[in-house]
Amino acid sequence: MPTSMVLVWLSALSTLNLFPCANAQEHAGGFDPLQYVDQLIGSNSGGNIFPGATLPYGMAKAVADTNGQSNMGGFTLDGSHITGFSALHDSGTGGNPSLGNFPLFPYNGCPGNDVNACVYPKAARTNFFGSFSNSSIHAKPGYFGITLNSGPQVEMTTTEHTALFKFTFKGASDTDKPLILQDLSDLSDSRQDNGTVRVNPKTGRITGDAVFAPSFAQGTYRPYFCTDFQGAEIADSGIFVDSRASAEVHELKISRSINGYPLPGGAFVRFANGKKPVYARVGLSFISSAQACANAEREMPKFDFEKHEADAQNAWREKLSPITVDPKGVDAGLVKSFYSGIYRTMVNPQNYTGENPLWNDAELYFDSFYCIWDTFRTQFPFLTILDPKAVAQMVRSLISTYEHDGWLPDCRMSLSRGYTQGGSNADNVLADVYVKGIEGGIDWKKGYDAVKKDAEVEPYDWCCHGRGGIDSWKRLGYVPVQDFDYKGFGTMTRTISRTLEYAYNDFCIAQIAKGLGHKDEEEKYIRSSGNWHNLYKADKSSLWRDGSSTGFTGFFQPRHLNKTWGIQDPLRCSSGEGGCSLTNNGAETFESSVWEYGFFVPHDHARLIALYGGPESFVKRLNYLHDKKISSIGNEPSFLTVFQYHYAGRPAESARRSHFFVSQYFSPKPNGLPGNDDSGSMGSFLAFAMMGLFPNSGQNVYLITPPYFQSVKLKHPLTGKTATIRNINFDPTYKNIYIQSATLNGKPYTKNWIDHSFFTEGKELVLTLGSRESNWGTLVKDVPPSLSANTGLNGA
């Protein structure tokens, strides 16, 4: 990448002052990563992130909700208005807006002190009273604050299951009677029948529950809340329905409505003095309102806002501190992007242990795996190095879900079965954790039973877990178009991408089988992991819309039950083209083109490179994919393609591509993500790219490129040993991005990849950099392992 382009980009970053932090150079010693976390990155232009207050993996997630187009995580910084302040959210998801249940909304007072003069319906109050100034926003780990233009300032912090809101009624007088309402809605207005709310006229405690529809899943879920107030004296309380309220009625049971849109309803509390702040403590549960109250009373007995804010910051500091970088000479915006990406990897999944109403086996339960098709690639691998204890807990939860729900989930949120996007990709997660030696109480026998069931047994509803078309997969070696599948049911599309993903799923199963000593089953799944080749059509060419040729032949294509070929334009579903999602008339690839899926053979690059005519042709094809913008870095299938040059002996090209994508598509701004964050997938991609080690998930492989800092250190949370990557000739303008030579623990190292022991044993990797591509890492013996090369089927 031209130095001038990098300098322009860095200059632009340095002028950003929306959410200032101290200059990176001032903190090379006594490093505090929290100063570099900007929770508002991705809060605009489809990042869909949750920018509010939470703990790592916490269930309580408090933020201002807006009516913006990308409000899946609650708040957006796009000129939209605030609809309320709620404490259940997901982060970075697609689908419909997720959670956002039981929002609070404050008023300095009702005109004429008449409760019927306040505005209760969400749409109306949002339009007239939900505006705010961007300058009033303040977000940091464990805290979110904002001021409505109508007067109330709202600050919030959280514990595990409880949110604490502080309302300061700016501009109110001691004769005003501020009102706080709490309604039975959610972000996507999905409430079903029979929402209930009760307010105690003596204490002001509001309790309630309602049934809602999940964002991207089957079924319904029922959350409960318990809200207590402290501060100003309570004047009165009551309930509201639609646009009318009464202080004489204190209980409400409300239907959905007769026209499909949830009827507004909820409760309110008024306070006697507008000069005094009011604290609202909202306990949460998926078991009962009584448990929500118990959670709040146990976690926040004294409404101590400063204490809980400090506790939350310390929890985040502990999670982020194992990774330290030397930011000398590096623009602070880059450091901010790096740590903010790491921060987002620990917002989802969420620890719902003790809050699962579906089963209770004394095992951990995590929710918001949304979705594993996205997160297996970088988020889970990142947590295996930064927080292996939590990863072990998540895997135990996945195995527990298998035991009680029948299959490992590919997507799960709001206690519901999310829709499967491709293969059974929890298999990849379990394999990644297994081959990297993480134990943490995981029952690997049960884990192996779970992944093997994915491969062998078709669920009745493979829309939402497991795999479809298993009989054809076993008989034909691929998933056919218009399959005759009478054993289970799901969306009968994506046959190319499902075939490729099933093949990799089977390879991952084989890795666990190998480790457990199941030799026959290892060989069986290794054989079926080669089924991807059955959809490769060597004479298929690719044309642009104007009829001109891309110049490449040999692409994956759909096939029928009778083994004849179907046709899908290799460019269909490429960057910017829609219609390739979970629809009945969708394509045979999911969210990505045949062109891009042409590189999804993560376990057998040697054979794939041979099919494409050798390393030089492979690199040429990969360059075409990126140069012609066929791929989209805003979607997860593109992640590994940035670094796949390593397998063709061109690690320098991976470094060049990494710097292009990071500089062009990521920035420390609200619109600084190229796509929705997908529960930390974008954040972890960025973090891996910037620290210079990129995973091939499901394998014990990290691809080496130079870090974006002079050095990166990671203290392993379990072994206590510190791994170090250090650059010699580091250039913060990024002219020197090519490795000339390397040493590992002081000895010459020519392989362009490294394994997980680098982190657990605390090794030191020293990279000498230059401005031109060198011969380092280019020989056949230096490239990462590949199935065919390992078995002698083909060479790279």
Secondary structure, DSSP 4 states (H G I P E B T S, - for coil): --HHHHHHHHHHHHT--SS----GGGGSSS--GGGG--TTTTSSTT-----SB--TT-S--BEEEE--TT-TTS---SS--EEEEES-B--S--SS--B--S-EEEES--GGG-GGGS--SHHHHHHHH--B-GGG-EEETTEEEEEBTTSEEEEEEE-SSEEEEEEEETT--TT---EEEEES--TT----S-EEEEE-TTT--EEEE--B--SSBSS-B--EEEEEEEESPEEEEEEEETTEEESS--EEEE---SSSSPPPEEEEEEES-TTS-EEEEEEEESS-HHHHHHHHHHH-TT--HHHHHHHHHHHHHHHHTTEEE--TTS-HHHHHHHHHHHHHTTTSSEE-TT--SS---SS--EE-B--HHHHTTTHHHHHHHH-HHHHHHHHHHHHHHHHHHSS--SSEETTEEBPP-SS-THHHHHHHHHHTT--TT--HHHHHHHHHHHHH---TTTTSSS-S-HHHHHHHSSPPTT----S--S----HHHHHHHHHHHHHHHHHHHHHHT-HHHHHHHHHHTTGGGGGEEEEEEEE-TTS-EEEEEEEE--B-TTS-B----TTTT-TT----SS-TT--SSSSS-HHHHTT--TT-HHHHHHHTTSHHHHHHHHHHHHHTT-S-TTSGGGTGGGTGGGGGT-HHHHHHHHHHHHHHH--SSTT--SS--TTTHHHHHHHHHHHTEEE-TTSS-EEE---SSSEEEEE-TTT--EEEEEEES--TTSS--EEEEEEETTEE---SEE-THHHHTT-EEEEEEESS--STT-SGGGSPP-HHHHHTS---
